C-alpha cells in the first residue's frame, strides 16, 4: 500500500526518529510533507523523504477528506488522532 494524504507514518531517521506523523501533502514520488500538530504544526509541515518513513497501514480518513476538500484542519485534530500512536511508542 502506498503512502497517501492522511496516512499515519513513523519517522525512521533524523531528529524526529521514533515519532508518528500524519502526511498532509505529497510533493513528488520521493518527498512528502508531514505534521504532528505539536512540534510540527500543519502550517510548518516538514519536508521528508519517503524512504525515511515507515507506513503502518493506517489512514485517518476524516482528516484526509478535509485536506483533499481544502477545509481547515486544526492542529488539535492532528494531535488527538496521533495521540494513540505516540502513547504506544
mmCIF file as gemmi writes it, N, C-alpha and C atoms, coordinates in Angstrom:
data_model
loop_
_atom_site.group_PDB
_atom_site.id
_atom_site.type_symbol
_atom_site.label_atom_id
_atom_site.label_alt_id
_atom_site.label_comp_id
_atom_site.label_asym_id
_atom_site.label_entity_id
_atom_site.label_seq_id
_atom_site.pdbx_PDB_ins_code
_atom_site.Cartn_x
_atom_site.Cartn_y
_atom_site.Cartn_z
_atom_site.occupancy
_atom_site.B_iso_or_equiv
_atom_site.pdbx_formal_charge
_atom_site.auth_seq_id
_atom_site.auth_asym_id
_atom_site.pdbx_PDB_model_num
ATOM 1 N N . UNK Axp A 1 ? 0.848 -1.19 0 1 0 ? 1 A 1
ATOM 2 C CA . UNK Axp A 1 ? 0 0 0 1 0 ? 1 A 1
ATOM 3 C C . UNK Axp A 1 ? 0.886 1.243 0 1 0 ? 1 A 1
ATOM 4 N N . UNK Axp A 2 ? 0.511 2.243 -0.758 1 0 ? 2 A 1
ATOM 5 C CA . UNK Axp A 2 ? 1.307 3.456 -0.879 1 0 ? 2 A 1
ATOM 6 C C . UNK Axp A 2 ? 0.918 4.49 0.159 1 0 ? 2 A 1
ATOM 7 N N . UNK Axp A 3 ? 1.855 5.361 0.449 1 0 ? 3 A 1
ATOM 8 C CA . UNK Axp A 3 ? 1.604 6.464 1.368 1 0 ? 3 A 1
ATOM 9 C C . UNK Axp A 3 ? 0.765 7.503 0.645 1 0 ? 3 A 1
ATOM 10 N N . UNK Axp A 4 ? -0.293 7.97 1.305 1 0 ? 4 A 1
ATOM 11 C CA . UNK Axp A 4 ? -1.159 8.995 0.742 1 0 ? 4 A 1
ATOM 12 C C . UNK Axp A 4 ? -1.481 10.038 1.793 1 0 ? 4 A 1
ATOM 13 N N . UNK Axp A 5 ? -2.236 11.032 1.408 1 0 ? 5 A 1
ATOM 14 C CA . UNK Axp A 5 ? -2.641 12.076 2.345 1 0 ? 5 A 1
ATOM 15 C C . UNK Axp A 5 ? -3.501 11.446 3.435 1 0 ? 5 A 1
ATOM 16 N N . UNK Axp A 6 ? -3.178 11.785 4.674 1 0 ? 6 A 1
ATOM 17 C CA . UNK Axp A 6 ? -3.89 11.227 5.816 1 0 ? 6 A 1
ATOM 18 C C . UNK Axp A 6 ? -3.272 9.969 6.379 1 0 ? 6 A 1
ATOM 19 N N . UNK Axp A 7 ? -2.187 9.489 5.772 1 0 ? 7 A 1
ATOM 20 C CA . UNK Axp A 7 ? -1.523 8.278 6.248 1 0 ? 7 A 1
ATOM 21 C C . UNK Axp A 7 ? -0.753 8.551 7.534 1 0 ? 7 A 1
ATOM 22 N N . UNK Axp A 8 ? -0.785 7.605 8.444 1 0 ? 8 A 1
ATOM 23 C CA . UNK Axp A 8 ? -0.003 7.685 9.671 1 0 ? 8 A 1
ATOM 24 C C . UNK Axp A 8 ? 1.338 7.015 9.39 1 0 ? 8 A 1
ATOM 25 N N . UNK Axp A 9 ? 2.427 7.765 9.623 1 0 ? 9 A 1
ATOM 26 C CA . UNK Axp A 9 ? 3.76 7.254 9.337 1 0 ? 9 A 1
ATOM 27 C C . UNK Axp A 9 ? 4.657 7.419 10.559 1 0 ? 9 A 1
ATOM 28 N N . UNK Axp A 10 ? 5.65 6.55 10.645 1 0 ? 10 A 1
ATOM 29 C CA . UNK Axp A 10 ? 6.643 6.593 11.715 1 0 ? 10 A 1
ATOM 30 C C . UNK Axp A 10 ? 7.956 7.061 11.108 1 0 ? 10 A 1
ATOM 31 N N . UNK Axp A 11 ? 8.551 8.078 11.707 1 0 ? 11 A 1
ATOM 32 C CA . UNK Axp A 11 ? 9.84 8.574 11.243 1 0 ? 11 A 1
ATOM 33 C C . UNK Axp A 11 ? 10.927 7.591 11.656 1 0 ? 11 A 1
ATOM 34 N N . UNK Axp A 12 ? 11.774 7.198 10.695 1 0 ? 12 A 1
ATOM 35 C CA . UNK Axp A 12 ? 12.835 6.23 10.98 1 0 ? 12 A 1
ATOM 36 C C . UNK Axp A 12 ? 14.223 6.859 10.929 1 0 ? 12 A 1
ATOM 37 N N . UNK Axp A 13 ? 14.304 8.162 10.639 1 0 ? 13 A 1
ATOM 38 C CA . UNK Axp A 13 ? 15.608 8.827 10.573 1 0 ? 13 A 1
ATOM 39 C C . UNK Axp A 13 ? 15.45 10.294 10.942 1 0 ? 13 A 1
ATOM 40 N N . UNK Axp A 14 ? 16.528 10.864 11.451 1 0 ? 14 A 1
ATOM 41 C CA . UNK Axp A 14 ? 16.528 12.281 11.782 1 0 ? 14 A 1
ATOM 42 C C . UNK Axp A 14 ? 16.24 12.529 13.248 1 0 ? 14 A 1
ATOM 43 N N . UNK Axp A 15 ? 16.125 13.798 13.59 1 0 ? 15 A 1
ATOM 44 C CA . UNK Axp A 15 ? 15.863 14.178 14.993 1 0 ? 15 A 1
ATOM 45 C C . UNK Axp A 15 ? 14.522 13.69 15.499 1 0 ? 15 A 1
ATOM 46 N N . UNK Axp A 16 ? 13.589 13.541 14.588 1 0 ? 16 A 1
ATOM 47 C CA . UNK Axp A 16 ? 12.235 13.13 14.96 1 0 ? 16 A 1
ATOM 48 C C . UNK Axp A 16 ? 12.046 11.612 14.896 1 0 ? 16 A 1
ATOM 49 N N . UNK Axp A 17 ? 13.14 10.861 14.854 1 0 ? 17 A 1
ATOM 50 C CA . UNK Axp A 17 ? 13.084 9.399 14.769 1 0 ? 17 A 1
ATOM 51 C C . UNK Axp A 17 ? 12.253 8.824 15.922 1 0 ? 17 A 1
ATOM 52 N N . UNK Axp A 18 ? 11.339 7.92 15.569 1 0 ? 18 A 1
ATOM 53 C CA . UNK Axp A 18 ? 10.512 7.268 16.578 1 0 ? 18 A 1
ATOM 54 C C . UNK Axp A 18 ? 9.195 7.967 16.848 1 0 ? 18 A 1
ATOM 55 N N . UNK Axp A 19 ? 8.908 9.085 16.178 1 0 ? 19 A 1
ATOM 56 C CA . UNK Axp A 19 ? 7.639 9.796 16.361 1 0 ? 19 A 1
ATOM 57 C C . UNK Axp A 19 ? 6.708 9.503 15.204 1 0 ? 19 A 1
ATOM 58 N N . UNK Axp A 20 ? 5.421 9.527 15.508 1 0 ? 20 A 1
ATOM 59 C CA . UNK Axp A 20 ? 4.411 9.337 14.477 1 0 ? 20 A 1
ATOM 60 C C . UNK Axp A 20 ? 3.966 10.683 13.93 1 0 ? 20 A 1
ATOM 61 N N . UNK Axp A 21 ? 3.709 10.715 12.63 1 0 ? 21 A 1
ATOM 62 C CA . UNK Axp A 21 ? 3.273 11.918 11.939 1 0 ? 21 A 1
ATOM 63 C C . UNK Axp A 21 ? 2.129 11.574 11.002 1 0 ? 21 A 1
ATOM 64 N N . UNK Axp A 22 ? 1.487 12.605 10.502 1 0 ? 22 A 1
ATOM 65 C CA . UNK Axp A 22 ? 0.421 12.469 9.528 1 0 ? 22 A 1
ATOM 66 C C . UNK Axp A 22 ? 0.886 13.117 8.232 1 0 ? 22 A 1
ATOM 67 N N . UNK Axp A 23 ? 0.697 12.443 7.117 1 0 ? 23 A 1
ATOM 68 C CA . UNK Axp A 23 ? 1.061 13.003 5.818 1 0 ? 23 A 1
ATOM 69 C C . UNK Axp A 23 ? 0.001 14.032 5.432 1 0 ? 23 A 1
ATOM 70 N N . UNK Axp A 24 ? 0.438 15.285 5.236 1 0 ? 24 A 1
ATOM 71 C CA . UNK Axp A 24 ? -0.503 16.351 4.898 1 0 ? 24 A 1
ATOM 72 C C . UNK Axp A 24 ? -0.394 16.791 3.442 1 0 ? 24 A 1
ATOM 73 N N . UNK Axp A 25 ? 0.678 16.397 2.752 1 0 ? 25 A 1
ATOM 74 C CA . UNK Axp A 25 ? 0.825 16.734 1.336 1 0 ? 25 A 1
ATOM 75 C C . UNK Axp A 25 ? 1.825 15.791 0.69 1 0 ? 25 A 1
ATOM 76 N N . UNK Axp A 26 ? 1.588 15.514 -0.588 1 0 ? 26 A 1
ATOM 77 C CA . UNK Axp A 26 ? 2.521 14.711 -1.371 1 0 ? 26 A 1
ATOM 78 C C . UNK Axp A 26 ? 3.219 15.678 -2.322 1 0 ? 26 A 1
ATOM 79 N N . UNK Axp A 27 ? 4.536 15.764 -2.232 1 0 ? 27 A 1
ATOM 80 C CA . UNK Axp A 27 ? 5.296 16.696 -3.068 1 0 ? 27 A 1
ATOM 81 C C . UNK Axp A 27 ? 5.62 16.046 -4.405 1 0 ? 27 A 1
ATOM 82 N N . UNK Axp A 28 ? 6.256 14.89 -4.368 1 0 ? 28 A 1
ATOM 83 C CA . UNK Axp A 28 ? 6.532 14.105 -5.572 1 0 ? 28 A 1
ATOM 84 C C . UNK Axp A 28 ? 6.708 12.648 -5.172 1 0 ? 28 A 1
ATOM 85 N N . UNK Axp A 29 ? 7.349 11.847 -6.027 1 0 ? 29 A 1
ATOM 86 C CA . UNK Axp A 29 ? 7.47 10.422 -5.717 1 0 ? 29 A 1
ATOM 87 C C . UNK Axp A 29 ? 8.512 10.116 -4.649 1 0 ? 29 A 1
ATOM 88 N N . UNK Axp A 30 ? 9.304 11.122 -4.222 1 0 ? 30 A 1
ATOM 89 C CA . UNK Axp A 30 ? 10.311 10.895 -3.185 1 0 ? 30 A 1
ATOM 90 C C . UNK Axp A 30 ? 10.043 11.647 -1.891 1 0 ? 30 A 1
ATOM 91 N N . UNK Axp A 31 ? 9.263 12.709 -1.941 1 0 ? 31 A 1
ATOM 92 C CA . UNK Axp A 31 ? 9.067 13.569 -0.771 1 0 ? 31 A 1
ATOM 93 C C . UNK Axp A 31 ? 7.588 13.737 -0.419 1 0 ? 31 A 1
ATOM 94 N N . UNK Axp A 32 ? 7.341 13.88 0.888 1 0 ? 32 A 1
ATOM 95 C CA . UNK Axp A 32 ? 6.016 14.223 1.401 1 0 ? 32 A 1
ATOM 96 C C . UNK Axp A 32 ? 6.19 15.283 2.478 1 0 ? 32 A 1
ATOM 97 N N . UNK Axp A 33 ? 5.108 15.941 2.839 1 0 ? 33 A 1
ATOM 98 C CA . UNK Axp A 33 ? 5.12 16.873 3.956 1 0 ? 33 A 1
ATOM 99 C C . UNK Axp A 33 ? 4.357 16.218 5.096 1 0 ? 33 A 1
ATOM 100 N N . UNK Axp A 34 ? 4.97 16.259 6.293 1 0 ? 34 A 1
ATOM 101 C CA . UNK Axp A 34 ? 4.369 15.615 7.459 1 0 ? 34 A 1
ATOM 102 C C . UNK Axp A 34 ? 4.192 16.622 8.581 1 0 ? 34 A 1
ATOM 103 N N . UNK Axp A 35 ? 3.188 16.391 9.417 1 0 ? 35 A 1
ATOM 104 C CA . UNK Axp A 35 ? 2.915 17.247 10.569 1 0 ? 35 A 1
ATOM 105 C C . UNK Axp A 35 ? 2.405 16.374 11.702 1 0 ? 35 A 1
ATOM 106 N N . UNK Axp A 36 ? 2.638 16.859 12.935 1 0 ? 36 A 1
ATOM 107 C CA . UNK Axp A 36 ? 2.099 16.149 14.092 1 0 ? 36 A 1
ATOM 108 C C . UNK Axp A 36 ? 1.21 17.046 14.945 1 0 ? 36 A 1
ATOM 109 N N . UNK Axp A 37 ? 1.064 18.31 14.56 1 0 ? 37 A 1
ATOM 110 C CA . UNK Axp A 37 ? 0.202 19.229 15.287 1 0 ? 37 A 1
ATOM 111 C C . UNK Axp A 37 ? 0.815 19.749 16.571 1 0 ? 37 A 1
ATOM 112 N N . UNK Axp A 38 ? 2.008 19.293 16.907 1 0 ? 38 A 1
ATOM 113 C CA . UNK Axp A 38 ? 2.655 19.696 18.157 1 0 ? 38 A 1
ATOM 114 C C . UNK Axp A 38 ? 3.996 20.347 17.838 1 0 ? 38 A 1
ATOM 115 N N . UNK Axp A 39 ? 5.016 19.534 17.608 1 0 ? 39 A 1
ATOM 116 C CA . UNK Axp A 39 ? 6.325 20.068 17.242 1 0 ? 39 A 1
ATOM 117 C C . UNK Axp A 39 ? 6.328 20.573 15.804 1 0 ? 39 A 1
ATOM 118 N N . UNK Axp A 40 ? 5.546 19.936 14.975 1 0 ? 40 A 1
ATOM 119 C CA . UNK Axp A 40 ? 5.406 20.325 13.574 1 0 ? 40 A 1
ATOM 120 C C . UNK Axp A 40 ? 3.942 20.618 13.261 1 0 ? 40 A 1
ATOM 121 N N . UNK Axp A 41 ? 3.54 21.899 13.419 1 0 ? 41 A 1
ATOM 122 C CA . UNK Axp A 41 ? 2.158 22.229 13.049 1 0 ? 41 A 1
ATOM 123 C C . UNK Axp A 41 ? 1.977 22.136 11.53 1 0 ? 41 A 1
ATOM 124 N N . UNK Axp A 42 ? 0.752 22.086 11.107 1 0 ? 42 A 1
ATOM 125 C CA . UNK Axp A 42 ? 0.464 21.907 9.683 1 0 ? 42 A 1
ATOM 126 C C . UNK Axp A 42 ? 0.999 23.069 8.844 1 0 ? 42 A 1
ATOM 127 N N . UNK Axp A 43 ? 1.008 24.276 9.385 1 0 ? 43 A 1
ATOM 128 C CA . UNK Axp A 43 ? 1.496 25.43 8.626 1 0 ? 43 A 1
ATOM 129 C C . UNK Axp A 43 ? 2.993 25.324 8.352 1 0 ? 43 A 1
ATOM 130 N N . UNK Axp A 44 ? 3.715 24.614 9.227 1 0 ? 44 A 1
ATOM 131 C CA . UNK Axp A 44 ? 5.161 24.434 9.07 1 0 ? 44 A 1
ATOM 132 C C . UNK Axp A 44 ? 5.481 22.95 8.924 1 0 ? 44 A 1
ATOM 133 N N . UNK Axp A 45 ? 4.758 22.288 8.052 1 0 ? 45 A 1
ATOM 134 C CA . UNK Axp A 45 ? 4.94 20.854 7.851 1 0 ? 45 A 1
ATOM 135 C C . UNK Axp A 45 ? 6.353 20.567 7.361 1 0 ? 45 A 1
ATOM 136 N N . UNK Axp A 46 ? 6.894 19.453 7.805 1 0 ? 46 A 1
ATOM 137 C CA . UNK Axp A 46 ? 8.265 19.08 7.479 1 0 ? 46 A 1
ATOM 138 C C . UNK Axp A 46 ? 8.312 18.331 6.158 1 0 ? 46 A 1
ATOM 139 N N . UNK Axp A 47 ? 9.252 18.712 5.316 1 0 ? 47 A 1
ATOM 140 C CA . UNK Axp A 47 ? 9.503 18.003 4.072 1 0 ? 47 A 1
ATOM 141 C C . UNK Axp A 47 ? 10.401 16.813 4.402 1 0 ? 47 A 1
ATOM 142 N N . UNK Axp A 48 ? 9.956 15.609 4.08 1 0 ? 48 A 1
ATOM 143 C CA . UNK Axp A 48 ? 10.706 14.412 4.471 1 0 ? 48 A 1
ATOM 144 C C . UNK Axp A 48 ? 10.697 13.412 3.324 1 0 ? 48 A 1
ATOM 145 N N . UNK Axp A 49 ? 11.822 12.716 3.169 1 0 ? 49 A 1
ATOM 146 C CA . UNK Axp A 49 ? 11.904 11.673 2.153 1 0 ? 49 A 1
ATOM 147 C C . UNK Axp A 49 ? 11.059 10.478 2.582 1 0 ? 49 A 1
ATOM 148 N N . UNK Axp A 50 ? 10.377 9.892 1.627 1 0 ? 50 A 1
ATOM 149 C CA . UNK Axp A 50 ? 9.519 8.738 1.901 1 0 ? 50 A 1
ATOM 150 C C . UNK Axp A 50 ? 10.342 7.565 2.414 1 0 ? 50 A 1
ATOM 151 N N . UNK Axp A 51 ? 11.587 7.435 1.951 1 0 ? 51 A 1
ATOM 152 C CA . UNK Axp A 51 ? 12.402 6.299 2.394 1 0 ? 51 A 1
ATOM 153 C C . UNK Axp A 51 ? 12.772 6.392 3.878 1 0 ? 51 A 1
ATOM 154 N N . UNK Axp A 52 ? 12.59 7.561 4.485 1 0 ? 52 A 1
ATOM 155 C CA . UNK Axp A 52 ? 12.855 7.732 5.909 1 0 ? 52 A 1
ATOM 156 C C . UNK Axp A 52 ? 11.594 7.623 6.754 1 0 ? 52 A 1
ATOM 157 N N . UNK Axp A 53 ? 10.524 7.104 6.157 1 0 ? 53 A 1
ATOM 158 C CA . UNK Axp A 53 ? 9.251 6.931 6.855 1 0 ? 53 A 1
ATOM 159 C C . UNK Axp A 53 ? 8.792 5.487 6.739 1 0 ? 53 A 1
ATOM 160 N N . UNK Axp A 54 ? 8.116 5.021 7.772 1 0 ? 54 A 1
ATOM 161 C CA . UNK Axp A 54 ? 7.544 3.681 7.745 1 0 ? 54 A 1
ATOM 162 C C . UNK Axp A 54 ? 6.026 3.822 7.833 1 0 ? 54 A 1
ATOM 163 N N . UNK Axp A 55 ? 5.336 3.35 6.806 1 0 ? 55 A 1
ATOM 164 C CA . UNK Axp A 55 ? 3.877 3.42 6.755 1 0 ? 55 A 1
ATOM 165 C C . UNK Axp A 55 ? 3.313 2.25 7.534 1 0 ? 55 A 1
ATOM 166 N N . UNK Axp A 56 ? 2.478 2.542 8.523 1 0 ? 56 A 1
ATOM 167 C CA . UNK Axp A 56 ? 1.955 1.457 9.368 1 0 ? 56 A 1
ATOM 168 C C . UNK Axp A 56 ? 0.618 0.913 8.865 1 0 ? 56 A 1
ATOM 169 N N . UNK Axp A 57 ? 0.086 1.441 7.784 1 0 ? 57 A 1
ATOM 170 C CA . UNK Axp A 57 ? -1.143 0.906 7.199 1 0 ? 57 A 1
ATOM 171 C C . UNK Axp A 57 ? -2.406 1.645 7.58 1 0 ? 57 A 1
ATOM 172 N N . UNK Axp A 58 ? -2.309 2.589 8.522 1 0 ? 58 A 1
ATOM 173 C CA . UNK Axp A 58 ? -3.495 3.32 8.962 1 0 ? 58 A 1
ATOM 174 C C . UNK Axp A 58 ? -3.63 4.642 8.223 1 0 ? 58 A 1
ATOM 175 N N . UNK Axp A 59 ? -4.866 4.998 7.927 1 0 ? 59 A 1
ATOM 176 C CA . UNK Axp A 59 ? -5.183 6.284 7.299 1 0 ? 59 A 1
ATOM 177 C C . UNK Axp A 59 ? -6.29 6.93 8.116 1 0 ? 59 A 1
ATOM 178 N N . UNK Axp A 60 ? -6.112 8.192 8.482 1 0 ? 60 A 1
ATOM 179 C CA . UNK Axp A 60 ? -7.137 8.938 9.201 1 0 ? 60 A 1
ATOM 180 C C . UNK Axp A 60 ? -8.039 9.577 8.147 1 0 ? 60 A 1
ATOM 181 N N . UNK Axp A 61 ? -9.112 8.883 7.818 1 0 ? 61 A 1
ATOM 182 C CA . UNK Axp A 61 ? -9.991 9.296 6.718 1 0 ? 61 A 1
ATOM 183 C C . UNK Axp A 61 ? -10.621 10.671 6.938 1 0 ? 61 A 1
ATOM 184 N N . UNK Axp A 62 ? -11.028 10.959 8.153 1 0 ? 62 A 1
ATOM 185 C CA . UNK Axp A 62 ? -11.694 12.232 8.448 1 0 ? 62 A 1
ATOM 186 C C . UNK Axp A 62 ? -10.791 13.412 8.098 1 0 ? 62 A 1
ATOM 187 N N . UNK Axp A 63 ? -9.537 13.336 8.517 1 0 ? 63 A 1
ATOM 188 C CA . UNK Axp A 63 ? -8.596 14.426 8.246 1 0 ? 63 A 1
ATOM 189 C C . UNK Axp A 63 ? -8.2 14.428 6.773 1 0 ? 63 A 1
ATOM 190 N N . UNK Axp A 64 ? -8.04 13.264 6.18 1 0 ? 64 A 1
ATOM 191 C CA . UNK Axp A 64 ? -7.686 13.172 4.763 1 0 ? 64 A 1
ATOM 192 C C . UNK Axp A 64 ? -8.746 13.846 3.894 1 0 ? 64 A 1
ATOM 193 N N . UNK Axp A 65 ? -10.015 13.607 4.196 1 0 ? 65 A 1
ATOM 194 C CA . UNK Axp A 65 ? -11.092 14.227 3.417 1 0 ? 65 A 1
ATOM 195 C C . UNK Axp A 65 ? -11.09 15.742 3.568 1 0 ? 65 A 1
ATOM 196 N N . UNK Axp A 66 ? -10.809 16.226 4.778 1 0 ? 66 A 1
ATOM 197 C CA . UNK Axp A 66 ? -10.752 17.669 4.993 1 0 ? 66 A 1
ATOM 198 C C . UNK Axp A 66 ? -9.62 18.296 4.184 1 0 ? 66 A 1
ATOM 199 N N . UNK Axp A 67 ? -8.459 17.65 4.169 1 0 ? 67 A 1
ATOM 200 C CA . UNK Axp A 67 ? -7.317 18.184 3.424 1 0 ? 67 A 1
ATOM 201 C C . UNK Axp A 67 ? -7.618 18.177 1.927 1 0 ? 67 A 1
ATOM 202 N N . UNK Axp A 68 ? -8.192 17.099 1.432 1 0 ? 68 A 1
ATOM 203 C CA . UNK Axp A 68 ? -8.479 16.981 -0.001 1 0 ? 68 A 1
ATOM 204 C C . UNK Axp A 68 ? -9.562 17.946 -0.471 1 0 ? 68 A 1
ATOM 205 N N . UNK Axp A 69 ? -10.469 18.34 0.425 1 0 ? 69 A 1
ATOM 206 C CA . UNK Axp A 69 ? -11.53 19.279 0.051 1 0 ? 69 A 1
ATOM 207 C C . UNK Axp A 69 ? -11.208 20.715 0.463 1 0 ? 69 A 1
ATOM 208 N N . UNK Axp A 70 ? -9.957 20.956 0.849 1 0 ? 70 A 1
ATOM 209 C CA . UNK Axp A 70 ? -9.465 22.287 1.231 1 0 ? 70 A 1
ATOM 210 C C . UNK Axp A 70 ? -10.216 22.899 2.406 1 0 ? 70 A 1
ATOM 211 N N . UNK Axp A 71 ? -10.692 22.068 3.302 1 0 ? 71 A 1
ATOM 212 C CA . UNK Axp A 71 ? -11.287 22.565 4.533 1 0 ? 71 A 1
ATOM 213 C C . UNK Axp A 71 ? -10.186 22.732 5.572 1 0 ? 71 A 1
ATOM 214 N N . UNK Axp A 72 ? -10.435 23.581 6.562 1 0 ? 72 A 1
ATOM 215 C CA . UNK Axp A 72 ? -9.43 23.851 7.575 1 0 ? 72 A 1
ATOM 216 C C . UNK Axp A 72 ? -9.271 22.657 8.518 1 0 ? 72 A 1
ATOM 217 N N . UNK Axp A 73 ? -8.028 22.256 8.708 1 0 ? 73 A 1
ATOM 218 C CA . UNK Axp A 73 ? -7.7 21.191 9.652 1 0 ? 73 A 1
ATOM 219 C C . UNK Axp A 73 ? -6.918 21.831 10.785 1 0 ? 73 A 1
ATOM 220 N N . UNK Axp A 74 ? -7.394 21.643 12.002 1 0 ? 74 A 1
ATOM 221 C CA . UNK Axp A 74 ? -6.734 22.222 13.161 1 0 ? 74 A 1
ATOM 222 C C . UNK Axp A 74 ? -5.646 21.287 13.662 1 0 ? 74 A 1
ATOM 223 N N . UNK Axp A 75 ? -4.599 21.878 14.228 1 0 ? 75 A 1
ATOM 224 C CA . UNK Axp A 75 ? -3.506 21.086 14.783 1 0 ? 75 A 1
ATOM 225 C C . UNK Axp A 75 ? -3.992 20.189 15.917 1 0 ? 75 A 1
ATOM 226 N N . UNK Axp A 76 ? -4.997 20.633 16.645 1 0 ? 76 A 1
ATOM 227 C CA . UNK Axp A 76 ? -5.556 19.826 17.736 1 0 ? 76 A 1
ATOM 228 C C . UNK Axp A 76 ? -6.163 18.525 17.2 1 0 ? 76 A 1
ATOM 229 N N . UNK Axp A 77 ? -6.752 18.568 16.009 1 0 ? 77 A 1
ATOM 230 C CA . UNK Axp A 77 ? -7.308 17.354 15.404 1 0 ? 77 A 1
ATOM 231 C C . UNK Axp A 77 ? -6.202 16.363 15.081 1 0 ? 77 A 1
ATOM 232 N N . UNK Axp A 78 ? -5.104 16.87 14.542 1 0 ? 78 A 1
ATOM 233 C CA . UNK Axp A 78 ? -3.966 16.013 14.198 1 0 ? 78 A 1
ATOM 234 C C . UNK Axp A 78 ? -3.357 15.428 15.468 1 0 ? 78 A 1
ATOM 235 N N . UNK Axp A 79 ? -3.181 16.272 16.497 1 0 ? 79 A 1
ATOM 236 C CA . UNK Axp A 79 ? -2.622 15.802 17.769 1 0 ? 79 A 1
ATOM 237 C C . UNK Axp A 79 ? -3.46 14.693 18.379 1 0 ? 79 A 1
ATOM 238 N N . UNK Axp A 80 ? -4.772 14.902 18.408 1 0 ? 80 A 1
ATOM 239 C CA . UNK Axp A 80 ? -5.637 13.904 19.034 1 0 ? 80 A 1
ATOM 240 C C . UNK Axp A 80 ? -5.679 12.605 18.225 1 0 ? 80 A 1
ATOM 241 N N . UNK Axp A 81 ? -5.576 12.7 16.898 1 0 ? 81 A 1
ATOM 242 C CA . UNK Axp A 81 ? -5.568 11.491 16.064 1 0 ? 81 A 1
ATOM 243 C C . UNK Axp A 81 ? -4.28 10.696 16.266 1 0 ? 81 A 1
ATOM 244 N N . UNK Axp A 82 ? -3.172 11.389 16.501 1 0 ? 82 A 1
ATOM 245 C CA . UNK Axp A 82 ? -1.876 10.722 16.656 1 0 ? 82 A 1
ATOM 246 C C . UNK Axp A 82 ? -1.559 10.351 18.106 1 0 ? 82 A 1
ATOM 247 N N . UNK Axp A 83 ? -2.35 10.835 19.042 1 0 ? 83 A 1
ATOM 248 C CA . UNK Axp A 83 ? -2.077 10.582 20.465 1 0 ? 83 A 1
ATOM 249 C C . UNK Axp A 83 ? -1.981 9.09 20.762 1 0 ? 83 A 1
ATOM 250 N N . UNK Axp A 84 ? -2.882 8.301 20.202 1 0 ? 84 A 1
ATOM 251 C CA . UNK Axp A 84 ? -2.905 6.86 20.445 1 0 ? 84 A 1
ATOM 252 C C . UNK Axp A 84 ? -1.594 6.224 19.978 1 0 ? 84 A 1
ATOM 253 N N . UNK Axp A 85 ? -1.099 6.64 18.824 1 0 ? 85 A 1
ATOM 254 C CA . UNK Axp A 85 ? 0.114 6.051 18.264 1 0 ? 85 A 1
ATOM 255 C C . UNK Axp A 85 ? 1.337 6.433 19.077 1 0 ? 85 A 1
ATOM 256 N N . UNK Axp A 86 ? 1.442 7.711 19.459 1 0 ? 86 A 1
ATOM 257 C CA . UNK Axp A 86 ? 2.62 8.169 20.196 1 0 ? 86 A 1
ATOM 258 C C . UNK Axp A 86 ? 2.637 7.634 21.623 1 0 ? 86 A 1
ATOM 259 N N . UNK Axp A 87 ? 1.489 7.361 22.212 1 0 ? 87 A 1
ATOM 260 C CA . UNK Axp A 87 ? 1.442 6.792 23.56 1 0 ? 87 A 1
ATOM 261 C C . UNK Axp A 87 ? 1.871 5.329 23.553 1 0 ? 87 A 1
ATOM 262 N N . UNK Axp A 88 ? 1.598 4.618 22.466 1 0 ? 88 A 1
ATOM 263 C CA . UNK Axp A 88 ? 2.014 3.211 22.359 1 0 ? 88 A 1
ATOM 264 C C . UNK Axp A 88 ? 3.532 3.116 22.28 1 0 ? 88 A 1
ATOM 265 N N . UNK Axp A 89 ? 4.139 4.081 21.641 1 0 ? 89 A 1
ATOM 266 C CA . UNK Axp A 89 ? 5.58 4.07 21.386 1 0 ? 89 A 1
ATOM 267 C C . UNK Axp A 89 ? 6.322 4.63 22.495 1 0 ? 89 A 1
